[in-house]
Amino acid sequence: MGSRLVFIHWSGSRTDAPRLYDQQGNYRGKLSTNPYDPDSTSNPYGRYGSPFSPDSIKNPYSPSSPTNRYGHGLRIEGR
């Protein structure tokens, strides 16, 4: 099993949630606890928080999902 390297850079204020990007530079949502934010990974009905969305980190079959051992991982940037 290989290891993944994740970079976290958060230079914004406390209200700015870090943003996620896959290895190709595609946006994968915000690491926010707000379940109503459409870009939040905590929104179970949103594009980035639904377990059925191909763009969600919560979809175990998505290549960018942290739970997919054959995936590529994510880059995290602060806002």
N, C-alpha and C positions, 0 to 999 in steps of 0.2 A: 504494500500500500504506500503510495507516494504522499508527500506532504505538500501543503499549499501555503504560499506566502501571501498575506493580506496586509496592505498598507492602509492605515487610518490617518487621515489628515482632517482636522476639524479646527478651523481658524475663525469660525463665526461666533455669534453670540449664543447664549444658552437656548434661545428659541429656534435656532436654525438646526434642523436635523441633518445628519450626514447623508450624502447621496451615494448610491451604489451604481457601479458601472461594471459590465462584464469585460472580458479580455479584448473584445473587439471595439470597445468604447461605447457600446449601447447602454443607455440609461436604464436602470432596473429598479428605480423607486427610491424612497427616503426611509432611513431607519428611524421612523417615528412611532410613538405609541398611540397616536391618534387614529382610532378606527374609522373616522369619518373623512379623513384626508384622502382624496382619490389617488395620490401618489405614495401613500404610506404602505409599508410592508405589513402593517397591523390591520389593514382594511381587508376583511375576509371576502368582500365582494368586489374589490378593486383589481385593477390590472396587475398590480405588483404584490398583492397579498393573498390572492385567491390560489388555492391548491390546484386549480384546473387551468390557470392561465399559463401559456408558454413563456411569458415574461416574468413570472413570479419566482422568487427564491424559495417559496413554500411548495412549489411543484417538484416532487422528488425526481421526476423524469426530465426536467429541464437541464440543459447543459451548464447553465450558470448557477444551478442550485447547490448550496453547500452540502446537501445530503447525497448528491450524485457523485459517487466515487470516481466516475469516469469523466466528470465535468472539468471545467477550466477555472472555476473560482471567480471571485469578484474583486474589484478595486473600490475602495471606499474613500470619498473625498468630502471634506468639510465645505461649508458654504461661506 
